[in-house]
Amino acid sequence: MRSVRTRTMTVEAARRAALAAQGFAEPRPCGPVTRRHLGRLVERLRLLQLDSVNVAVRAHYMPVFSRLGGYPRELLDEAAWAPHSARRPRMLVEHWAHEACLLPSADWPLLRSGAKRAGWWRHYGELVEREPGLVDEVLAAVKEVGPVGAGALERILGGPAPPTGGGPRPTGREEHRSWWNRSDVKRICEYLFGIGQLTTGARVNFQRLYDLPERVLPPAVLAVPTIEPAEATRRLVGYAAAALGVASEPELRDYYRLGPAKSRAAVAELVAAGELEPVEVVGWRVPAYRHHAVRVPRAVRARALLCPFDPLIWERARTERLFGFRYRIEIYTPEPRRQHGYYVFPFLLDDALVARVDLKADRKDRVMRVPGAFVEPGVPVARVAVELAAELWLMAGWLELDDVVVGQRGELAGPLAVALRVSLPPG
């Protein structure tokens, strides 16, 4: 057996490796962002988390902006939800990965392999066993009318409770349809989506329209032979390691929400194969691993606003170890108890998280509102204000907003308001 040496890394080196792995060590494109730029970024990150909150911008759009700058959001929409064609194959597909995510279509077989542990939808298994006919009805209805939303399926398949008195239940497809419980229809849709028998054919106003995978995915993806769970786990852990740069085994596991035993076995095998290198990060109490292809740049010159669901920061304990930055989303915290705001974006400058800003896109008045802006201790306020102002102008323009208005909360609010007044929006 090959002897494996554990290297020692400073936390600063681990941080730069993580930023490089996530695409922050490269300059943004000088010209228009294209499908090729998007494809390269998706191959790097592997996952774009979906979330329904639209206070500033939906979560899946923001990581692309954070790394590539202003881009037409239609570019991502087309990659994720436009009909598949031979000329423009479907680049992305929806599945439960870290959470509900967009991922490269080529990764679909890995998540269907059994490598990933069952998610919350497993609780609907009892309903599936009790009403197997409903599963057949949902799949038949989607095949007939898809892409289709859950509400439309509920109207097609749902209806009042069956009559009492011991009379026979209707038979035949059309008659049978009218007696399914509507909430059960929605649950079966979610169950079938979770296990991959349904996927998202399109979205309208962010509503998921279910369709059959064979009508959504490229034929080459559908033709992939069944992958053994152990092999799929190794590949998913490898993807996670390449995306994170330096990470502990639980963090590698968390990227795709894999099972602990399968993940630990995969990490050991990847170490033995030389794909992962054990490292000891100074100050960390957990063993870590560095992907063999991840470089450690001497410096990182980045500037980005990060949404709460950005893969760089979605694992909060890792964010604190890497950046010394304690971050919690406060959407579900009662307003009087919120420390920083409702929907707060950390601000990355060079290789540090230096500030956090509460953001709201006021689309009616075409204004980006900043109710609060807070700087981290020991950070030079003047430079942060200038750089943050430039990034806010860029983001406002990307969202087709005309102005940025800063509130009064936070010690950074005053300097930021001044910086915004003396700077000009791009273009």
C-alpha positions in Angstrom: 0.0 0.0 0.0 1.3 3.5 -0.9 2.4 5.6 2.0 0.4 8.8 2.1 2.0 11.9 3.8 -0.1 14.5 5.5 1.0 18.1 4.6 0.5 21.1 6.7 -1.3 24.2 5.3 -1.9 27.6 6.9 -5.5 28.7 7.0 -4.6 31.5 4.6 -3.4 29.0 2.1 -6.5 26.9 2.5 -8.6 30.0 2.0 -6.9 30.9 -1.2 -7.2 27.3 -2.4 -10.9 27.4 -1.7 -11.4 30.7 -3.5 -9.4 29.4 -6.5 -11.5 26.2 -6.6 -14.7 28.3 -6.6 -13.6 30.5 -9.5 -12.6 33.7 -7.6 -8.9 33.7 -8.5 -9.7 34.4 -12.2 -10.7 37.8 -13.7 -14.3 38.2 -14.9 -14.8 38.1 -18.7 -14.0 41.3 -20.4 -16.7 41.0 -23.0 -20.2 39.5 -23.0 -20.8 36.4 -20.9 -21.6 33.5 -23.2 -22.9 29.9 -22.9 -19.3 28.8 -22.9 -18.4 30.9 -19.9 -21.5 29.5 -18.1 -20.6 25.9 -19.0 -17.1 26.3 -17.6 -18.4 27.7 -14.4 -21.0 25.0 -13.9 -18.3 22.3 -14.5 -16.3 24.0 -11.7 -19.1 24.5 -9.2 -21.3 21.4 -10.2 -24.3 22.8 -8.3 -26.4 26.0 -8.3 -28.9 25.9 -5.4 -32.5 26.9 -6.0 -34.5 28.9 -3.5 -37.8 30.6 -3.7 -36.7 33.8 -1.9 -36.8 36.7 -4.4 -36.0 39.7 -2.1 -33.0 40.7 -4.1 -32.6 38.0 -6.8 -33.2 34.3 -6.9 -30.4 32.2 -5.4 -29.4 30.3 -8.6 -28.7 33.4 -10.6 -26.4 35.1 -8.0 -23.3 32.7 -7.9 -22.9 33.2 -11.7 -23.0 37.0 -11.3 -20.6 36.8 -8.3 -18.0 35.1 -10.5 -18.7 36.3 -14.0 -20.2 39.8 -13.5 -23.3 41.0 -15.3 -24.8 38.5 -17.7 -28.2 38.0 -19.2 -30.2 35.8 -16.8 -32.0 34.4 -19.9 -28.7 32.6 -20.6 -29.1 30.5 -17.4 -32.8 30.1 -18.0 -32.1 28.7 -21.4 -29.4 26.3 -20.1 -31.7 25.0 -17.4 -35.2 25.0 -18.9 -35.2 25.4 -22.6 -36.4 22.3 -24.6 -33.5 19.9 -25.4 -32.4 19.9 -29.0 -29.5 18.3 -30.9 -28.1 21.7 -31.7 -28.4 23.0 -28.1 -28.5 20.1 -25.6 -30.0 20.7 -22.2 -26.9 21.9 -20.2 -28.5 21.8 -16.7 -31.1 19.6 -15.0 -32.9 20.0 -11.6 -32.4 17.4 -8.9 -32.1 17.1 -5.1 -28.3 17.4 -4.5 -27.1 19.7 -1.7 -30.7 20.9 -1.7 -32.9 21.4 -4.8 -30.2 22.4 -7.3 -29.3 22.8 -10.9 -26.5 20.5 -12.0 -24.8 19.4 -15.2 -27.1 17.1 -17.1 -24.2 14.6 -17.3 -24.3 14.2 -13.5 -27.9 13.0 -13.5 -26.9 9.3 -13.6 -24.6 9.7 -10.6 -27.5 11.0 -8.4 -29.8 8.3 -9.7 -27.3 5.5 -8.8 -28.2 5.1 -5.1 -25.1 7.0 -4.0 -27.1 9.8 -2.4 -29.1 9.1 0.7 -32.8 9.6 0.5 -34.1 13.0 1.3 -37.2 14.3 3.0 -39.4 12.8 0.2 -38.8 9.4 1.7 -41.6 10.2 4.2 -44.0 9.9 1.3 -43.1 6.2 0.8 -46.0 5.1 2.9 -48.4 7.0 0.7 -46.8 5.4 -2.4 -47.3 1.9 -0.9 -50.9 2.8 0.1 -51.8 4.3 -3.3 -49.7 2.8 -6.0 -52.4 3.6 -8.5 -51.9 7.3 -7.9 -48.2 7.0 -8.9 -49.3 5.4 -12.2 -52.0 8.2 -12.7 -49.5 11.0 -12.0 -46.9 9.5 -14.5 -49.6 9.0 -17.1 -51.0 12.5 -16.7 -47.5 14.0 -17.0 -46.8 11.9 -20.0 -50.1 13.1 -21.6 -50.0 16.9 -20.7 -46.5 17.7 -19.4 -44.7 19.9 -18.7 -47.3 20.6 -16.1 -47.4 22.1 -12.6 -48.6 20.4 -9.5 -51.7 22.7 -9.3 -52.8 21.6 -12.8 -52.2 18.0 -11.9 -54.3 18.4 -8.8 -57.1 19.7 -10.9 -56.8 16.9 -13.3 -56.5 14.1 -10.7 -58.0 15.6 -7.6 -61.6 16.0 -6.5 -64.1 15.5 -3.7 -64.0 12.5 -1.4 -65.6 9.3 -2.7 -69.2 8.7 -1.7 -70.0 7.0 1.5 -72.4 4.1 2.0 -70.3 1.3 0.7 -71.0 1.9 -3.0 -68.3 0.8 -5.4 -65.4 3.1 -6.2 -65.4 4.3 -9.8 -63.2 2.3 -12.2 -61.5 3.3 -15.5 -58.9 6.0 -16.0 -61.2 9.1 -16.3 -63.5 8.0 -13.5 -60.7 7.0 -11.2 -58.9 10.3 -11.7 -61.7 12.2 -10.0 -61.3 10.6 -6.6 -57.6 11.3 -5.7 -56.9 13.6 -2.8 -55.4 16.8 -4.1 -52.7 17.1 -1.5 -51.7 13.5 -2.1 -51.2 14.4 -5.8 -48.6 17.1 -4.8 -46.9 14.7 -2.4 -46.5 12.0 -5.1 -45.1 14.6 -7.5 -42.5 15.6 -4.9 -41.7 11.9 -4.2 -41.3 11.1 -7.9 -39.1 14.2 -8.4 -37.0 13.2 -5.4 -36.3 9.7 -6.8 -35.8 11.0 -10.4 -38.9 9.6 -12.1 -40.0 13.1 -12.7 -37.8 16.2 -13.3 -38.5 19.8 -14.2 -39.3 20.4 -17.8 -39.7 24.2 -17.5 -40.4 26.9 -14.9 -43.0 29.6 -15.2 -42.8 32.4 -12.6 -40.5 30.0 -10.8 -43.3 27.3 -10.6 -41.9 23.9 -11.4 -43.5 22.2 -14.3 -43.0 18.5 -14.1 -42.0 16.3 -17.0 -40.5 12.9 -17.8 -36.7 12.7 -17.8 -36.8 11.1 -21.3 -38.3 14.3 -22.7 -35.9 16.6 -20.9 -32.4 15.0 -20.8 -30.1 14.5 -23.8 -30.2 10.9 -25.2 -26.6 10.4 -24.3 -27.3 11.0 -20.6 -30.3 8.6 -20.7 -28.2 5.9 -22.4 -25.5 5.9 -19.6 -25.5 2.4 -18.1 -26.4 2.0 -14.4 -23.5 3.2 -12.2 -22.6 1.3 -9.1 -23.3 3.4 -6.0 -19.7 3.1 -4.7 -18.3 4.4 -8.1 -20.9 7.2 -8.2 -20.0 8.2 -4.6 -16.3 8.4 -5.5 -17.0 10.6 -8.4 -19.4 12.9 -6.5 -16.9 13.2 -3.6 -14.2 14.0 -6.2 -16.4 16.7 -7.7 -17.1 18.1 -4.3 -13.4 18.2 -3.5 -12.5 19.9 -6.7 -15.2 22.5 -6.0 -14.2 23.1 -2.4 -10.4 23.0 -2.8 -9.7 22.1 0.8 -12.3 20.5 3.0 -13.1 18.0 5.8 -14.8 14.7 5.0 -18.2 15.9 6.4 -17.9 19.0 4.2 -17.2 16.9 1.1 -20.2 14.7 2.1 -22.4 17.7 2.6 -21.9 19.0 -0.9 -24.2 16.4 -2.3 -25.7 15.2 1.1 -24.2 11.8 0.8 -24.4 9.0 3.4 -21.5 9.1 6.0 -20.3 5.5 5.5 -20.2 5.7 1.7 -18.5 9.1 1.9 -15.8 8.0 4.3 -15.1 4.9 2.1 -14.9 7.1 -1.0 -12.5 9.6 0.6 -10.2 6.7 1.7 -10.2 5.3 -1.8 -9.6 8.7 -3.4 -6.6 9.3 -1.0 -5.2 5.9 -2.0 -5.6 6.8 -5.7 -3.8 10.1 -5.2 -6.8 12.2 -6.1 -7.1 13.6 -2.6 -4.2 14.6 -0.4 -4.6 14.6 3.4 -3.7 18.0 4.9 -3.6 19.5 8.3 -4.8 23.0 8.3 -3.3 25.0 11.2 -6.0 25.9 13.7 -8.5 23.4 12.4 -9.5 20.6 14.8 -10.7 18.3 11.9 -8.6 16.5 9.3 -8.9 18.0 5.8 -8.3 17.0 2.2 -7.0 18.9 -0.7 -7.9 18.0 -4.3 -4.8 17.2 -6.3 -5.7 19.6 -9.1 -6.5 22.6 -7.0 -3.9 25.3 -7.0 -3.0 27.7 -4.2 -2.5 31.1 -5.7 -0.1 33.5 -4.0 -2.8 36.1 -3.8 -6.5 36.4 -4.7 -7.9 39.7 -6.0 -11.6 39.2 -5.9 -14.7 41.4 -5.4 -18.1 39.8 -5.0 -21.4 39.9 -3.2 -22.4 36.4 -2.1 -26.0 35.3 -1.7 -26.8 33.2 1.4 -26.9 30.0 -0.7 -23.6 30.5 -2.5 -21.5 27.2 -2.4 -18.5 29.1 -1.0 -20.4 29.9 2.2 -23.4 27.6 2.5 -21.7 25.4 5.1 -21.5 27.9 7.9 -19.0 26.2 10.2 -16.6 25.9 7.2 -17.1 29.6 6.5 -16.2 30.5 10.0 -13.0 28.3 10.0 -11.9 29.6 6.6 -12.7 33.3 6.9 -13.2 33.9 10.7 -16.6 35.1 9.6 -19.7 33.9 11.6 -22.7 34.0 9.3 -26.3 33.1 9.9 -29.3 33.8 7.7 -31.9 35.7 9.6 -35.0 35.2 7.4 -36.8 33.2 10.1 -35.6 35.4 13.0 -38.2 37.8 14.3 -37.4 41.3 13.0 -36.6 42.8 16.5 -34.0 40.1 17.1 -32.2 40.3 13.7 -28.6 41.5 14.0 -27.9 42.4 10.4 -31.1 42.1 8.4 -33.6 39.9 6.5 -31.5 38.9 3.5 -27.8 39.6 4.1 -25.1 39.2 1.5 -21.5 38.8 2.7 -19.0 40.9 0.7 -15.8 39.3 -0.5 -12.8 41.6 -1.1 -9.6 40.0 -2.2 -9.4 36.8 0.0 -11.5 38.0 3.0 -15.1 38.5 3.9 -15.0 42.1 4.9 -18.6 43.2 5.2 -22.2 42.2 5.0 -25.1 44.1 3.5 -28.9 43.7 3.7 -30.2 43.9 0.2 -33.7 44.3 -1.3 -34.5 44.9 -5.0 -37.4 47.4 -5.1 -38.6 46.6 -8.6 -41.5 48.9 -8.5 -39.3 52.0 -7.9 -36.4 50.5 -9.8 -34.1 50.9 -6.8 -31.6 48.6 -5.0 -32.2 49.2 -1.3 -29.5 48.6 1.3 -31.3 48.8 4.7 -28.1 48.0 6.5 -24.3 47.8 5.9 -21.8 46.4 8.4 -18.1 46.2 8.2 -16.0 43.5 9.9 -13.7 44.5 12.8 -10.2 45.8 11.8 -11.1 46.2 8.1 -10.3 49.6 6.4 -13.7 51.2 6.0 -12.8 53.7 3.2 -11.6 51.0 0.8 -14.5 48.6 1.6 -17.0 51.4 1.0 -15.5 52.3 -2.4 -15.3 48.7 -3.6 -18.7 47.8 -2.3 -20.3 50.8 -4.0 -18.8 49.7 -7.3 -20.2 46.2 -6.9 -23.6 47.5 -5.9 -23.8 49.7 -9.0 -22.8 46.7 -11.1 -25.5 44.5 -9.4 -28.1 47.2 -9.7 -27.4 47.5 -13.5 -27.6 43.7 -13.9 -31.0 43.7 -12.2 -32.1 46.7 -14.4 -32.4 49.0 -11.4 -31.6 52.7 -11.7 -30.4 53.6 -8.3 -28.9 52.3 -5.0 -30.3 53.8 -1.8 -28.6 53.1 1.6 -30.5 53.1 4.9 -29.0 54.0 8.3 -28.3 50.7 9.9 -24.7 49.7 10.4 -21.4 51.5 10.7 -20.7 51.1 7.0 -23.9 52.8 5.9 -22.7 56.4 6.0 -19.3 55.8 4.2 -21.1 53.6 1.7 -23.7 56.3 0.9 -20.9 58.8 0.3 -19.0 56.3 -1.9 -22.2 55.7 -4.0 -22.7 59.5 -4.5 -19.2 60.1 -5.7 -19.0 57.0 -8.0 -21.0 56.4 -11.1 -22.8 53.4 -12.3 -21.0 51.4 -15.0 -21.7 52.6 -18.5 
